[in-house]
Amino acid sequence: MSSPSLPLTPIVDVTVIVGPPAATPPLYNQGAIISNSAVIPYATRIAQFNGLTAMLIYGFTTSAPEYLAAELYFSQNPQAQYVWIGLQCTTSLKTVIPHSGSAGTGYVVGDQILVIQGGGSLGYVQVATIGGGGVVTGLTVPLQSGGVGGGTGYAVANALNTSGGTGTGLEVDISAVGETPLVAFTNCRLANATWYAGVVLGAATADIEAIAPFVEAAFPATTYYATTSDAAVLSGSSGNLASTLMAAGYKRTAIIYATTQGGSAPNNAYAGTALMGSVMGQNDGLPNSYFTEWGKILVGITPEPLTQAQINVINGNNCNVYAGYVGGYTLVQPGITPSGVYIDQTLNRDILSAAIQYAVMNLLYDSPSIPQTDPGEQQLIHAINGACAAAVVTGYLAPGIYEGSQPIVNLQPGDPMPAGYVAQAYPYSQQSAANKQARQAMPLYVVVNEAGAVQSVVIGIYINP
């Protein structure tokens, strides 16, 4: 009689463990258009669309500024996949002061005060300064939080009732309503930070100068595209918008000089949106997809009728322009930010930073442990190398020479970087007892070599007699 078919488990016990899916970094290819058509509800603040038809279904008309701008955004080649439309509320609280003779008592700095107008307008102000006895002397409007913030549906009015806070008796005057472009941009980021690049339609010079520093420090990383037709930018006058932002060294703002040319080129009012759509459409992350914005066509935008001297002035202040050249060429130039860092560099540095961050976090999350040993250190370096290798595939990184002036761990000035990147760390034998006790890794250092892009060529032709 044959022996029974016994299970192998007592000898070889196999357990299948399925780990959680690895998180993926953001794609940095979605832009936002922010304007004041009251189609997006205040409580929603910002919504995503995959095309113009979806916007029409939502309630936008073909004459709405957001629709016209999105038309240009989606017209670029390759076409962006998504756009976000955000609300700049025109009836939210903007400037609120205590009503003379009714500043209340017993309030403290930081009190949240609900302003009531007509029984239906609800929004908060915050006590900024007080006098003796808790009398309110100054109020601010906080940014949107949970859909409240400055509220909506307000009009200029005096002696309005309030509620909330630690005191009593406060009435307020509303001297101005409506969000500034900066407040609208900020509130749209608070509402949803999936989008990476943004424009605010109709932003004036002062608004652009206010948004740029916010974008520079914003988290998650974001970028801002702006259009200017300021004659001071064209002439290069002292203190013009472009030179001001250049002096500040902002690398997350891109300005394009464009005019409607006496009304004959109305789309040029949205040139910054077209520029943003061009960048977002090209950034698909596929192999060999690395691009520079210089030399690109902006579909729907009319080239500026400028002399080379005028272009030199504009470009000299790190401002972009769309110009026409002999032979029928029309192109963006130079594809730059005020700091002198190119648009593609800011974009790809953000992509690489996020890729490295997510690669290391996924390793830590998926592993039982990463030991504080040199082999454990190599696991971290391997994760970083994987993110850098992906940047080589897109074409952003390429082999080169380390051109720094100081050694970095074992990398010396002049050393070749055949992979396009080098990730290193000092051995754990050099770790302090305190850092080991805190379960910190040894600091990791990543040196990368950007491939760059050719934007001008000098050619010598030698004639053989």
C-alpha positions as CSV (number, residue, x, y, z in Angstrom):
1,M,0.0,0.0,0.0
2,S,1.4,3.4,-1.0
3,S,2.1,6.0,1.7
4,P,-0.5,8.9,1.9
5,S,0.2,12.3,0.4
6,L,1.3,14.1,3.5
7,P,1.5,17.9,3.5
8,L,4.9,19.4,3.3
9,T,4.2,22.1,5.8
10,P,6.0,20.4,8.7
11,I,9.1,20.3,6.6
12,V,8.8,23.5,4.5
13,D,6.4,26.0,5.8
14,V,5.7,28.8,3.3
15,T,3.8,31.9,4.3
16,V,2.8,34.5,1.7
17,I,3.0,38.1,3.0
18,V,1.7,40.8,0.7
19,G,3.1,44.2,1.7
20,P,1.2,47.5,1.3
21,P,1.6,49.2,-2.1
22,A,4.4,51.7,-2.3
23,A,3.3,55.3,-2.2
24,T,4.2,57.2,-5.4
25,P,5.5,60.8,-5.5
26,P,3.5,63.6,-7.0
27,L,3.7,64.0,-10.8
28,Y,4.1,67.8,-10.8
29,N,2.0,68.1,-14.1
30,Q,-1.2,69.7,-12.9
31,G,-1.8,73.4,-13.1
32,A,-4.4,75.6,-11.4
33,I,-6.2,78.7,-12.8
34,I,-7.6,81.0,-10.1
35,S,-10.2,83.7,-10.9
36,N,-13.3,85.3,-9.6
37,S,-16.2,83.8,-11.6
38,A,-18.5,82.5,-8.8
39,V,-19.0,79.0,-10.3
40,I,-16.8,77.0,-7.9
41,P,-18.6,77.1,-4.5
42,Y,-16.8,78.9,-1.7
43,A,-16.9,75.8,0.5
44,T,-15.4,73.7,-2.4
45,R,-12.9,76.4,-3.3
46,I,-11.1,74.5,-6.1
47,A,-12.0,71.6,-8.4
48,Q,-10.2,69.4,-10.9
49,F,-11.2,69.1,-14.6
50,N,-10.0,66.8,-17.4
51,G,-11.1,69.1,-20.2
52,L,-13.2,72.0,-21.4
53,T,-16.4,69.9,-21.7
54,A,-16.2,69.0,-18.0
55,M,-16.0,72.7,-17.2
56,L,-19.1,73.5,-19.3
57,I,-21.0,70.7,-17.5
58,Y,-19.9,72.1,-14.2
59,G,-21.4,75.5,-15.1
60,F,-18.7,77.6,-16.7
61,T,-19.6,79.5,-19.9
62,T,-17.5,79.8,-23.0
63,S,-16.9,83.5,-22.2
64,A,-15.8,83.0,-18.6
65,P,-12.2,84.1,-18.0
66,E,-11.4,80.7,-16.5
67,Y,-12.7,78.9,-19.6
68,L,-10.8,81.1,-22.0
69,A,-7.6,80.6,-20.0
70,A,-8.2,76.8,-19.7
71,E,-8.7,76.7,-23.5
72,L,-5.2,78.0,-23.9
73,Y,-3.9,75.7,-21.2
74,F,-5.3,72.6,-23.0
75,S,-4.3,73.8,-26.4
76,Q,-0.6,73.3,-25.9
77,N,1.3,70.3,-27.4
78,P,1.6,67.9,-25.7
79,Q,-1.7,68.6,-23.9
80,A,-1.9,68.6,-20.1
81,Q,-4.1,66.0,-18.6
82,Y,-5.8,68.0,-15.9
83,V,-6.5,71.6,-14.8
84,W,-7.7,72.9,-11.5
85,I,-10.0,75.9,-11.3
86,G,-9.9,77.9,-8.1
87,L,-12.2,80.6,-6.7
88,Q,-11.0,84.1,-5.9
89,C,-14.0,85.2,-3.7
90,T,-15.1,88.8,-4.4
91,T,-17.5,88.9,-1.4
92,S,-15.3,87.6,1.5
93,L,-14.1,89.7,4.4
94,K,-11.1,91.8,3.5
95,T,-10.7,94.8,5.8
96,V,-12.6,94.8,9.1
97,I,-12.2,97.3,12.0
98,P,-13.9,97.8,15.4
99,H,-16.9,100.2,15.1
100,S,-16.2,103.4,16.8
101,G,-17.7,103.4,20.3
102,S,-18.6,99.7,20.1
103,A,-15.2,97.9,20.4
104,G,-16.5,95.7,23.3
105,T,-14.7,94.6,26.5
106,G,-13.1,91.4,27.8
107,Y,-11.6,90.2,24.5
108,V,-8.1,88.7,24.2
109,V,-5.7,88.5,21.3
110,G,-6.4,85.5,19.1
111,D,-10.2,85.4,19.8
112,Q,-12.1,84.2,16.7
113,I,-15.1,86.5,16.1
114,L,-18.0,85.6,13.8
115,V,-19.2,88.6,11.7
116,I,-22.9,88.5,11.0
117,Q,-24.4,90.4,8.1
118,G,-27.9,90.0,6.9
119,G,-28.3,86.8,8.9
120,G,-26.6,84.7,6.1
121,S,-23.0,85.8,5.7
122,L,-20.8,83.9,8.0
123,G,-17.0,84.4,8.3
124,Y,-14.5,84.9,11.0
125,V,-12.1,87.7,11.9
126,Q,-9.4,87.4,14.6
127,V,-8.6,89.8,17.4
128,A,-5.1,91.1,16.6
129,T,-4.6,93.8,19.2
130,I,-6.5,95.0,22.4
131,G,-6.4,97.9,24.7
132,G,-7.2,98.2,28.4
133,G,-10.1,96.1,29.6
134,G,-10.0,93.9,26.5
135,V,-11.2,96.6,24.2
136,V,-10.6,95.5,20.6
137,T,-8.2,97.8,18.7
138,G,-7.3,95.7,15.7
139,L,-8.7,92.8,13.7
140,T,-7.3,90.5,11.0
141,V,-9.0,88.1,8.6
142,P,-7.6,84.6,8.9
143,L,-7.0,82.5,5.9
144,Q,-9.6,79.9,5.0
145,S,-9.7,77.0,7.4
146,G,-12.3,74.3,7.0
147,G,-14.3,76.3,4.5
148,V,-14.8,79.3,6.8
149,G,-12.0,81.9,6.8
150,G,-13.2,85.3,5.6
151,G,-16.6,83.9,4.7
152,T,-18.7,84.9,1.7
153,G,-21.6,87.1,0.8
154,Y,-20.4,90.3,2.5
155,A,-20.8,93.9,1.4
156,V,-19.3,97.1,2.8
157,A,-21.3,98.0,5.9
158,N,-21.0,99.6,9.4
159,A,-21.9,98.5,13.0
160,L,-22.4,94.8,12.2
161,N,-23.1,92.4,15.1
162,T,-20.6,89.7,16.0
163,S,-20.5,86.6,18.2
164,G,-17.9,84.5,19.8
165,G,-14.7,85.2,21.6
166,T,-14.1,85.8,25.3
167,G,-15.6,89.3,25.4
168,T,-18.9,91.1,24.6
169,G,-20.2,94.1,22.9
170,L,-18.0,94.2,19.8
171,E,-19.5,95.6,16.6
172,V,-17.5,96.0,13.4
173,D,-17.2,98.0,10.2
174,I,-16.4,96.3,6.9
175,S,-14.5,98.8,4.8
176,A,-13.5,96.4,2.0
177,V,-14.5,93.0,0.7
178,G,-12.9,90.5,-1.7
179,E,-9.8,88.4,-1.6
180,T,-6.6,89.6,-3.0
181,P,-4.9,87.3,-5.6
182,L,-2.4,86.3,-2.8
183,V,-5.2,85.3,-0.4
184,A,-7.0,83.4,-3.2
185,F,-3.8,81.6,-4.2
186,T,-3.1,80.7,-0.6
187,N,-6.6,79.5,0.2
188,C,-6.6,77.3,-2.9
189,R,-3.4,75.7,-1.7
190,L,-4.9,75.1,1.7
191,A,-8.0,73.6,0.1
192,N,-6.1,71.1,-2.1
193,A,-2.4,70.9,-2.7
194,T,-2.5,68.3,-5.5
195,W,-1.8,70.9,-8.2
196,Y,1.8,72.1,-8.6
197,A,1.7,75.2,-10.8
198,G,-0.8,78.1,-10.6
199,V,-1.9,81.4,-12.2
200,V,-4.2,84.1,-10.9
201,L,-6.0,85.8,-13.7
202,G,-5.9,89.6,-13.7
203,A,-3.1,89.8,-11.1
204,A,-1.5,93.3,-11.2
205,T,2.2,94.0,-10.6
206,A,1.7,94.4,-6.8
207,D,-0.1,91.2,-6.7
208,I,2.6,89.3,-8.5
209,E,5.2,90.8,-6.2
210,A,3.1,89.5,-3.2
211,I,2.5,86.0,-4.5
212,A,6.1,85.3,-5.5
213,P,7.5,85.2,-1.9
214,F,4.6,83.0,-0.7
215,V,5.2,80.5,-3.5
216,E,9.0,80.5,-2.8
217,A,8.3,79.2,0.8
218,A,5.2,77.2,0.2
219,F,4.9,73.5,1.1
220,P,4.3,71.3,-0.7
221,A,6.4,72.8,-3.4
222,T,4.6,74.9,-5.9
223,T,5.3,77.3,-8.8
224,Y,3.7,80.4,-10.1
225,Y,3.2,81.7,-13.6
226,A,2.4,85.4,-14.2
227,T,1.7,87.6,-17.2
228,T,2.8,91.2,-17.3
229,S,2.3,94.0,-19.8
230,D,3.9,96.6,-17.7
231,A,5.7,99.1,-19.9
232,A,8.4,99.4,-17.2
233,V,9.4,95.8,-17.9
234,L,9.8,96.6,-21.6
235,S,11.9,99.7,-20.9
236,G,13.9,98.1,-18.1
237,S,13.1,101.0,-15.7
238,S,14.5,100.8,-12.3
239,G,12.3,98.9,-9.8
240,N,10.2,97.2,-12.5
241,L,8.5,93.9,-11.7
242,A,11.0,91.7,-13.5
243,S,14.1,93.4,-11.9
244,T,12.5,93.4,-8.5
245,L,11.8,89.6,-8.6
246,M,15.3,89.0,-10.1
247,A,16.9,91.0,-7.2
248,A,15.0,88.8,-4.8
249,G,16.3,85.6,-6.5
250,Y,12.9,83.9,-6.8
251,K,13.1,80.5,-8.6
252,R,9.5,79.4,-8.3
253,T,8.0,82.2,-10.3
254,A,8.0,82.5,-14.1
255,I,7.0,85.8,-15.7
256,I,6.2,86.3,-19.4
257,Y,5.9,89.7,-20.9
258,A,2.8,89.8,-23.2
259,T,0.5,92.5,-24.4
260,T,-2.9,92.3,-26.2
261,Q,-1.3,94.6,-28.9
262,G,-4.1,97.1,-28.9
263,G,-6.8,94.5,-28.5
264,S,-5.8,92.5,-31.6
265,A,-4.3,89.7,-29.5
266,P,-6.8,89.2,-26.6
267,N,-5.4,85.7,-25.8
268,N,-2.1,87.3,-24.8
269,A,-3.7,88.4,-21.5
270,Y,-3.5,84.6,-20.6
271,A,0.1,84.1,-21.9
272,G,1.2,82.9,-18.4
273,T,-1.5,80.2,-18.5
274,A,-0.4,79.0,-21.9
275,L,3.2,78.9,-20.6
276,M,2.1,76.9,-17.6
277,G,0.1,74.5,-19.9
278,S,3.1,74.0,-22.1
279,V,5.2,73.0,-19.1
280,M,2.6,70.8,-17.5
281,G,1.8,69.0,-20.8
282,Q,5.4,68.1,-21.5
283,N,6.1,66.8,-18.0
284,D,4.9,63.2,-18.5
285,G,7.8,61.4,-16.8
286,L,8.4,59.1,-19.8
287,P,11.9,58.0,-21.0
288,N,13.7,60.9,-22.7
289,S,11.0,63.3,-21.7
290,Y,13.3,65.9,-20.2
291,F,12.7,69.3,-21.9
292,T,13.6,72.9,-21.7
293,E,10.9,75.5,-22.1
294,W,13.1,77.7,-24.3
295,G,12.1,77.4,-28.0
296,K,8.6,76.1,-27.4
297,I,5.5,77.2,-29.3
298,L,2.7,78.7,-27.3
299,V,-0.5,77.7,-29.3
300,G,-3.0,80.6,-29.3
301,I,-0.5,83.3,-28.3
302,T,0.6,86.0,-30.7
303,P,4.3,86.8,-30.7
304,E,5.3,90.2,-29.3
305,P,6.4,92.7,-32.0
306,L,9.7,93.5,-30.3
307,T,13.1,94.6,-31.5
308,Q,16.1,92.5,-30.5
309,A,17.2,95.3,-28.2
310,Q,13.8,95.2,-26.4
311,I,14.1,91.4,-26.1
312,N,17.5,91.8,-24.6
313,V,16.2,94.2,-22.0
314,I,13.3,91.9,-21.0
315,N,15.5,88.8,-21.0
316,G,18.2,90.7,-19.1
317,N,15.9,90.9,-16.1
318,N,15.1,87.2,-16.4
319,C,11.7,87.7,-17.8
320,N,10.3,85.5,-20.6
321,V,8.9,86.6,-23.9
322,Y,7.2,85.0,-26.9
323,A,8.9,86.3,-30.1
324,G,9.0,85.6,-33.8
325,Y,12.2,85.1,-35.9
326,V,13.1,85.0,-39.5
327,G,12.0,81.7,-41.1
328,G,8.7,81.6,-39.4
329,Y,10.1,80.5,-36.0
330,T,8.0,81.6,-33.0
331,L,9.4,80.6,-29.6
332,V,9.5,81.1,-25.8
333,Q,12.7,82.5,-24.6
334,P,14.7,82.0,-22.4
335,G,12.4,79.7,-20.3
336,I,13.7,81.1,-17.0
337,T,12.8,82.2,-13.5
338,P,13.8,85.5,-11.9
339,S,16.7,83.8,-10.1
340,G,18.3,82.8,-13.4
341,V,17.4,79.1,-12.7
342,Y,15.6,77.7,-15.7
343,I,12.0,76.6,-15.4
344,D,13.0,73.0,-16.2
345,Q,15.6,73.0,-13.5
346,T,13.1,74.1,-10.8
347,L,10.6,71.5,-12.0
348,N,13.0,68.6,-12.2
349,R,14.8,69.4,-8.9
350,D,11.3,69.2,-7.3
351,I,10.6,65.9,-9.0
352,L,13.9,64.4,-8.0
353,S,13.6,65.6,-4.4
354,A,10.2,64.1,-4.1
355,A,11.3,60.8,-5.8
356,I,14.2,60.4,-3.3
357,Q,12.0,61.3,-0.3
358,Y,9.3,58.7,-1.3
359,A,11.9,56.1,-2.2
360,V,13.5,56.3,1.2
361,M,10.2,56.5,3.0
362,N,8.8,53.5,1.2
363,L,11.9,51.5,2.2
364,L,11.5,52.5,5.8
365,Y,7.8,51.7,5.7
366,D,8.0,48.4,4.0
367,S,11.0,47.0,5.9
368,P,10.9,45.3,9.3
369,S,13.9,47.5,10.2
370,I,16.8,49.2,8.6
371,P,19.8,48.6,10.9
372,Q,22.2,51.3,12.0
373,T,25.0,49.5,10.2
374,D,26.9,50.0,7.0
375,P,24.8,47.3,5.2
376,G,21.7,49.2,6.4
377,E,23.2,52.4,5.1
378,Q,23.6,50.7,1.7
379,Q,19.9,49.9,1.6
380,L,19.2,53.6,2.0
381,I,21.7,54.5,-0.7
382,H,20.2,51.9,-3.0
383,A,16.8,53.5,-2.6
384,I,18.3,56.9,-3.5
385,N,20.1,55.5,-6.5
386,G,16.9,54.1,-7.8
387,A,15.3,57.5,-7.8
388,C,18.3,59.1,-9.4
389,A,18.4,56.4,-12.1
390,A,14.8,57.2,-13.0
391,A,16.0,60.8,-13.6
392,V,18.7,59.5,-15.9
393,V,16.0,57.7,-17.9
394,T,14.0,60.9,-18.4
395,G,17.1,62.7,-19.5
396,Y,17.3,65.1,-16.6
397,L,20.6,63.6,-15.2
398,A,23.6,62.6,-17.3
399,P,27.2,61.5,-16.8
400,G,29.6,64.2,-16.0
401,I,32.4,65.5,-13.8
402,Y,32.1,66.7,-10.2
403,E,32.9,70.4,-10.5
404,G,32.5,71.4,-6.9
405,S,35.3,73.0,-5.0
406,Q,35.1,70.9,-1.9
407,P,35.2,67.1,-1.4
408,I,31.9,65.4,-0.5
409,V,32.6,62.3,1.5
410,N,34.8,60.3,-1.0
411,L,34.0,62.4,-4.0
412,Q,36.8,64.7,-5.0
413,P,36.7,67.8,-7.3
414,G,37.3,66.6,-10.8
415,D,36.1,63.0,-10.2
416,P,34.0,61.4,-12.9
417,M,30.3,60.7,-12.3
418,P,29.7,58.0,-14.9
419,A,26.1,57.3,-13.7
420,G,25.2,61.0,-13.5
421,Y,24.8,60.8,-9.7
422,V,26.7,59.7,-6.6
423,A,25.0,58.9,-3.2
424,Q,27.3,58.5,-0.2
425,A,27.4,58.5,3.6
426,Y,30.1,58.2,6.2
427,P,30.4,54.8,8.0
428,Y,28.5,54.2,11.2
429,S,31.8,53.9,13.0
430,Q,31.8,57.7,13.0
431,Q,28.3,58.0,14.5
432,S,27.9,59.6,17.9
433,A,26.3,57.7,20.7
434,A,23.5,60.3,21.0
435,N,22.6,59.9,17.3
436,K,22.6,56.2,17.6
437,Q,20.4,56.3,20.7
438,A,18.0,58.6,18.7
439,R,18.0,56.0,15.9
440,Q,19.1,58.4,13.3
441,A,20.8,57.3,10.1
442,M,24.1,58.7,9.1
443,P,23.6,61.8,6.9
444,L,23.3,60.9,3.2
445,Y,24.9,63.0,0.5
446,V,23.7,63.0,-3.1
447,V,25.6,64.7,-5.9
448,V,23.9,64.9,-9.2
449,N,24.9,66.1,-12.7
450,E,22.1,67.9,-14.6
451,A,22.2,67.2,-18.4
452,G,21.3,70.8,-19.2
453,A,20.1,71.9,-22.6
454,V,21.6,73.8,-25.5
455,Q,19.8,77.1,-26.1
456,S,22.4,78.9,-28.3
457,V,25.1,77.8,-30.7
458,V,28.2,79.6,-32.1
459,I,29.3,78.2,-35.5
460,G,32.4,79.0,-37.3
461,I,32.5,78.2,-41.1
462,Y,36.0,77.9,-42.5
463,I,36.3,78.2,-46.3
464,N,38.9,76.1,-47.9
465,P,40.5,78.3,-50.6
